[in-house]
């Protein structure tokens, strides 16, 4: 058996070079994508095996050192190592990237996209390698190398179709937001180096930093990592980037890349000592806002991929609620809150990675077949695309937190932890934290309404408009990832009782609290009967499904026209649209999201054709960020006076600045 460190290093190298051979082939070559895909599959397989082996080695309490090379910087080195937390995220990176590379074989053929297929393959592999470096980094210098490589690679992937204005705008917005977050992280790591004298990720003590200094580091981490994760109100870059990227890129961005923000928050909060109550309260509040309003904004979307992007903001909010609960547990030295909060948050990281990647890939299959992302132009896709419809249904059910799918159990743990804040015998109480319970329930109800809209409008009924291309299920390169993710999502839902206890070591190391095995066992105890109940529920659902199939096949039924509400010649236009289905729910939150509507005015007895139109602007980007930057641009126009276009003038500027610097210093 190969050593785990060599496996992981091999996986990194294979992923990073996977797109290079294709640069030497013709841009329409069908061989190049297969070479890249096979390298990515090999990388993912080797990386998954290495991550599992490292996780087993780390269970004994010692990290696995991969590599360490000195850098030409004071006290700096390029160092990679594995601990249980990094192994947990590493497995998700290699799984999604491997399936996405297979999916791209058919989704982004070089014969259909000769101008950008090579670029996409090159930066897809680089993104995978940089994501792995981020979670394997042993010090802040290595972390920033991986972080910047991740940001740049993702920018080129978002801007794959850079001949389109909307794609370029989304790419530049993502890049600007990423570098704003990176600036906060540079500041945070510089302050940490000043306090400790080293770049390593080692726990800080109260002797090294004051409470005010620790709070400064926490706020910088929350700003930098929260921007990458898409926590509200730092989410403004996310919907456009996810919508404009190719669908398998959207899958890895939503399923993995935004989780790097969560990884960074978990890593940094685990290094900082003695968190005050307001840290956890702030993270809990931001998570609550993201969970509720992320799904409310998803409800109002007309674009299928933007709907899924806003749903990702809601799920990041759920993860933040769990992390906030765990921070409160650390502050009050309550291991039960830590176990339930952090275990629920980390499980939801994996669950969201699975079902959101599945949803983006299924949505990409529909888009690939119909060449439209507009929900109201689709319909009836379940008949010509049954595999895609089934996969989307599994992902949507998981996203709604319905049993027996995987999204249910992680939310159950977070719910259970929040109920503990009401105060049980022998435990501290913090009733203010329980406000997240109804908010979490509200976001769950909105999620059900949202995915009823998405699935019902896209897959049920009949097509609303004639399509230029006849839709059909894809071939195996696109179908296999849907099947694999669906099976894992269902399996993880019913087997969580065997997975969650393995997170106990991560929770203990992160919190710095000590507890015996009985506390962890009793805290996660409800998962055992819950697992059996979910297995019974799954069996019942399969039985009912098989019975209905048998009933339909053995008892022929007559088909009749759908009731046309009195119309003698009903058309597909009589079906609900996505806008009409959720209009009432969107109007309930109109005070916050402020939808823009154009309503028809009907005054005649026999009115002419009329139409209703509504749109919900991005509340932060369109109403805060863009107006502020437009105002700054107008006020700073006078700076253009110094841009004379003359080399002599620019040399004069340099000489003047040197004179000023020598005078001052």
N, C-alpha and C positions, 0 to 999 in steps of 0.2 A: 504493500500500500504506500502511495506517495505521501510525503509529509504535507501537512495542511498548509504550511507557509509557502511551499513551492507551488501548490495548487492555486492558491490565491494570487501569487505573483504571476503565474502563467495566465490566469484568467484576465488579469489587468492588461498584460502585454497583448494577448490575443484580441481583446476588445478594442484597444487603442489603435491597432494596426488593421482592423478588419476592413476598413474602407480604402486603405492605401492600394492594394492590388488593382482595384477597379479603376484607378486613375490612369492605368496603362492600357486599358481597353477602350475600344470605341464607345462613345457615349450611348449608343443604342444596343450595345452588346448585352445579351441575355446570360452570358457566362459570369460577368462581374458580380451581379447581385447574388448569384448562388455562392460564389466564393465568400463574399461578405457574410451571407447568412450562415454558411457552415462554420466560419470562424467565430461568429457570435454564438451559435449553438454550442460549439465546443467550449468557448469561454464561459457561457452560462452554466453548462453542465459541470465543468471543472470548478467554477466558482461556488456553485451550490454545494458540491461535495466538500470543498474546503471550508465553507462557512459552517456546515454542520459539524465537521470534525473539530474546528476551532471552538465552536460553542460547547462541545463535549469536553474539550481540554480546559476551557475557561471555567467549567462548572466546579473544578477543584479549587478555584480561587486565584489562579495565576493567569495573567494575560499572555497572549502568544505574540512574540516579536517577529515581524516579517523582515524588515530591512531598516537600516539606518546608515545614511551617508552624510558626512559633514558638508555644509554649504559655505561659500565664501562670504558669509555674514557673521557678525559677532554672535557667539553662543547659539548658532542656528544649525539645524540639520534637517534632512529629509528623512522622516521616520514614520513607518507604518506599523501598527500593531492591532491586535484584535482582542476585544473584551466581549462579554455577553451582549452588551447594548449594541456595539457595532456589528456583531454577527447577526443580530436580530434584523437590523436594517439591510445588511449586506445580502441576505437571502432574497429579500423583496427586489432589490436592484437587479440581480442576475436573472430572476424568474421573469419579470416583466420585460426586460430588454431582450431576452432570448425569444419570447413569444412574439414580441413586436417585430423583431427582425424577420421571422418567418412570415408574419402577416404582410410585411412590406414587399415580399416577393411578388405578390399579385396586385396589391393595392397601389404600388408606385412603380409600375413597370418602366424600364428605360425607353421602351418603344413609345410609350404614351407621354413620358416626361423626360425627353432627352436632355433638356437644358439644365436640369437641377437634380437628377437622380444620383449622380456621382457625389455631389455636394452633400445630399441627404445621408447617403451611406457613410461617408467619411465622418461627419460630425455626430451621427448616431452612435458610432462606436466610441468616439472620443468622449461623448457625454456619459456613456456607461462607465468608462474608465474613471472619469473625473468624479462621478457620483460615488464610486467605490473608494477613491482616495479621500473624499470628504469624511466618510464614516470610519476609515482606517487611520486617519491622521492622529499621530501621537502628540503633536505640538501645533501651535497656532500658525507657524510658518508653512508647514505642510498643508494644514487645513486651508489656508488662504490660497495656496497654489491650486488645490483641487477646486475650491469655491469659485475662483476666477475662471478656471478652465470650464467649469460647469456652466457659468453664466454666459460665456462667449459661445460655447458649443450650442447651448439652447437658443441663443439669439439667431445663429445661422439656421437652426432647424425651424424656428418659428417663421423666419423670413425665407423659407425655401422657395416660395413663389414670389420672389422679390420684384417681379415685373408688375405686380398689382399694388396700387396705392394703399388699400386698406391693410394688406399684409405688411407692407413696409412700416406703416404707422404703428401697428401692433408690435412689430419687432423692436422699433425704437423705444416705444413705451416700456416694453419689458426690459430692455438694456438699461434705460435710464433708472428705472426702479431698482434693478439689481445692483447697480453701482451706488445708488443712494444707500441701500442696505449694507453694501460692502464697506462704505465709508464709516458707518457706525461700528462695524466689526473691527476695522483697522484701529479705530479709537479705543475700543474696548480692549483689544489685545495689547495695544501699546501701554495702556494704563496697567494692565496685569503684569506686563514685563517690568514696568517701573516699580511695581510693588514687590515682585518676587525675585527679579533678576534672572529669570529663565522663561523659555517659551513653552515648556511642557504643560500638558493638561494634568495638573496635580491639584488635589483639593486645597483650597485656601483656608487659612485659620483666622480666627478673630484677632490673633496677635499680629498677623501680617496686614490686615486691612480693617478699617473702621466700619461701623454700620453704614455711615453715609457713603463711604467709598464703595461698599458692597452694593448699595442701592443704585449707585451710578452705573456700575457694571451691569446690574440686572436690567435697568432701563435701556441701556445700549443694546444688550442682547435681545430684549423684547422688540426693540425697533428694527434691528437688523434681521433677526430671524423671523419675526412676525411679518415683515415685508415679503420675505421669500415664501412663507407658509400661506400668505393670503388672508391673514386675520383682518377683520374689519377694524378700522377704516383704511387699512394698508393693502387692500385687495384690488385696487383700481386697475392694475396691469393684467390681472389674471384672466378675466373673461375674453378679452380680445386675443391674447396670446394662445389660449387653449382652442379658441374657435378657428383661428387662422392657420394653425399648424396642421400638417398632415395627421390623420387620425391616430396612427400608431405612435406618432410623436406626442400628440395630446394625451395618449394613454400613459406614456412614461412620465410626462410632465405632471399630470394630475395624480397618477398612482404612486410616483416615486419622488420626483424633483421637489414638489412643494413639501414633502415630508422631511426634506433636509432642514427646513426651518424648524420643524418639530424636533428633529434629532439635535439640532444646535441648542434649542431651548432646554431640552432634557439634560444634555451634556453640561451646559453652563450652570443651570440651577443646581445640578448635583455637585458642582465644584465650590459654589459659594456657601459660606457658613451662616448659620442662624438666620434663616429667612423670617422677616417679620410678617405679621398677618396680612398686611396690605399687598404683599407680592402675590400671594395666592388669590386674594380677593380681586385684584386687578386682572389677573389671567382668567379667573372664573367669569368676571363681568364681560371681558372682551370675547370669550368663548360663547357666552350666552347671546350677545348681540350678533355675532357671526352666524350662530346656528339658526336663529330666528329669521334675521333679515336676508341671509344668504338664500334660504329656501323661498322666502317671499319674492325675492327678485327672480329666482328660477321660475316661479309660477308664471311670471309675466313675460317670459321670453318667447319669441317666435322662431328663433334659430335653435335647432336641436343641440348643437354643440355648445352654444352659449348657455342653454338650460343646464347641461351637464356640468359646465364650468362653475356656475353659481351653486350648484349642488355640492361641488367640492368645497366651496367656502363654508357651507353648512356643516359638512363633516369635519373640516378642520376645527370649526367651533366646538363640535362634540369632543374632539381630542383635547382641545384647550380646557374645556370644562373638567375633564378627568385630571389633567395636569394641575389645574388650579386647586382641585380638591386634594391632590397629593401634596402640594405645597402647604396648604392649610394643615394637613396632617403632620408635616414636618415641624411647622411652627408650634403646634400644640402637642407634639410628641405622641401622636396617636397613630400607631402602626396600621390599624384597621383602615383608616382613611387613605393612608399611603398605598396599601395593598390594593384596595378597590379602585382608587383613583388612577394610579399609574398603570396597573394591570389593564384596566378598562381602556385607558388612553392608548397604550401600546398595542393591545389587541385590535382596537379600532384603526390604528395605523395600518396593520396588515389587512384587516377586513376591507377597508376603503381602497387599499392598493389593489385588491383582487376585484371587487365589484365595480369600481370606477374604471379600471382598465378594461374590464369586460364590457361595460356600457359604451365607452368610447370606441372600442373596436367594433361592437355591434352597430353603433351609429355610423361608423365609417363604412361598414358593409352596405348599409342602406344608401349612404351618399354616393358610394362607388357605383351602385346599381342604378340610381335615379338621377344623379348629378344635381341634386338640390339639398340644401340643409333646412329649407323652410318647412316648418311643421305643417302649416295649413295647406301646403301643396301636395302632401303625402296622404296615404291612406290605403288600407287593404293590403299592406305588405306581408301579412302573416301567411296568406295563401301561396304566393310565389316564393316566399323566403321563410319556410318554417323553421329551419335551423337558427337563423338569425333572430326570429321572433322568440323562440324558446330561450336563447341565450340572453336577449334583452330582458325577458321576463324574470329570469333568475337574478340578473344584476339589479333590476328595478326593485324586486322584492327584498333583496339584501339591503339596498339603499334605504328602503322604507323601514328597516329594522323589524321585518316580519319573521316570525319563526316558521320553519326551522333553519332559516338561512343565516349566514355568518354575521350579518350586521346586527342581529338581535342580541347575541350574547354579550358583546362588548358594551352595548348601550345598557343592557341589564346590570352589568357590574357598576357602571357609573351611576345609574339610578339608585342601586343599593347603597353605594357610598354616600350619595346625597341624602338619602333618608337617615343615614347614621348621624348626619350633622344636626338632626333634630334633638339628639340626646337620648342615648340608651343607658340603662343602668350601668354605672361604672365608667362611662365615657363622657368626655367634654361635649358641650353643646355649642353650636354656632348657627342658630336658626336663620340668620341673614343669608347663609350660603344656600339654604333650601329654596331660595327664589329661583334657582336654576331648574328645579324639578318641573314646575308648570311650563317654563320656557322650553325645556327639552321635549316635553309632551307636545307643545304647540308646534315645534319644528318637525316633530315626527308626523303630526297630522297634516302639516303643509307638504311634507315629503310624499305622503300617500296621494294627496290631491295632485301634486306635480307629476308624479309618475303615472297616475291614471290618465292624466292629460297626454303625456308623452307616448305611452304605450297605446292608449285608446285611439288617439288621432292618427298616429303613424302606422300602426299595424292592423287595426280593426276597421270595420266598415268597408267602403270601396274607394278606389282612387278618386281624389277630388278633381284632378286635372289629367288630361291625357299626357303620358310621359313619352319622351323621345326614344327612350330605351326600355325594353321589356325587362323588369327586374327579375332576378333569380338568385338563389343562394350561391355563394362563392365556391371556388375549388378548395382543395384541402389546405393549401398554405394559409388561407384566411380563416377557414373553418376550424382547423385544429386548435389554434389559440382560444377560440370561443368555447370549445368543448372542454379543454384543460382548465380554464379559469372557472367555468361553471361547476365542474366536478369538485375542484378545490374549495370553491365558495360553499357548496353544500356540505362537503366533508368537514370543513373547519367549523361550520355551524353546529354540527352534532357531536363533534369530538373535542370541543373546547375544554371540557372537564379534564382532559389529559394534557392540554397545552398550557392553560393558565397557570398551574402550579410551577411550571418551569420559569415563569417570570418572577418568582419570589426572590431569587438571587439578585436580579437586576434591581428590584424594589429596595432590597436591604442595602445594597451597595450605594444606590443613589441617595437614599435618605440619611444614611449614617446612623439609623436607629437599630437597636437590637431587639429581636423577638424570637421566641422559641417556635418550633415547628407547629405546635398545637394552635397558635394564634393564626398562622397562615392557613392551616387546614380547616379550622372552624370558619374563617372568613370566606374562603372559597368553597366551603362545604356545599352550599346550595347548587353548585354547578353539577354535582354528580346526579342527583335526581332530575335536575333540569335536562341534562344530557339524555337520560333515558326517556324523558317525556318528549324531547325533540325527535328522538329516533322513532317513537311510537307515532308521533304526528306525521313524520315523513312517510312511514309505512302506510298510514291511513290515506294520505294524499295519493300515494302511488296506487293503492287499491281502488280508490274512487276513480282515478284517471283510467285505469285499465278496465274497470266496469263500464264506464261511459263509452270507451272505445268499442268494447264488445257490444254494448247496447246499440250503438249507432250502426255498426257493421252488420248486425243480425236483424235489426228491425228498421227497414227502410222508412224514411219519412218524406212527406211531401214538402216541396218548397213553395213558398208564397212570396209575393212582393211585400216589401216593408210598407207599413201603413204610412201614407203620404200626408196625413193631417188635413185631408180634404182636397189636396191637390190631385188633379187627374193625371198629371204627367210629372211625377216627382223625378228629380235629378240628384246627382251626388252633392249639389250645392245645399241641399236641405239638411245635410249632416251638421253636427256640431263642429265648429272650428275650435282650435286651441284657445283663441281669444275669448269666444263666447263661453266656453266651458269653465274658465277660471275667472271671468270678469267680476263676479260677485266677490270672490275671495281677494282679488287684487284691489277692489274698491274699498274693502275693509281696512287695508293698510295704505290707502291713498294719502293719508295725512303725512306719512313718512317717505314713501317712494315717489309721490307726486307724478302720477302718470300723465302723459300728454295725450289728449283725445281730440278727434275730429268727428263730431256727431252729425248725422244727416238731419236736415230740417224738412219735414214732410208737411206740406200745407195743402196740396191739391187732393181732390177726391180720387184721382187716378194719377198717382205720382210717377215721375220718371225714375229711372234707375238711380239708386242711392247707395252709398257705401259708408261703413264705419271703420275708423282707423284709430289705433291706440299704440303707444310706445312708452316704455319706461326708461328714461335716461339713466346712465350709470351715475348714481347719486354723488359719488366722491369725485370721479374723473370729470364729469361734465359740469358739476356745480361747484367744485372747490378747486381741484388741481388745475384744470385748463383755464378757468378765469383768472386765477392767481398768476399763472405763468404768462398769460396774454397781457395782463396789466404790467408785469415786470418787463416784458419785451417792449411794450410801448414806452415805458419810462426810461429804458436803457438804450433807446435808439441813438442817442447822442454819442455812444461809444463808437459808433461806426465812423465818426470823424477821424479817429486815429488810424483807421484802415485806409491809408492813402495809396496802397499798391506800389510803393516805391521802396526798393531795397535799402537805399540810403537813409530814408526816414526810419526804417526798422532798425538799422544799425545804430542810429542816433538814440533810439529808445533804449537799446541795450547798454550803450555807453552811459546814458543818464542814470539808469538803474544801478549800474556798477558804482558810479560816483556816490549815489545815495547810500548804498550798502556800505561802502568803505567809510563814508562819513559817520554813519550811525554806529557801526561795529568796530 
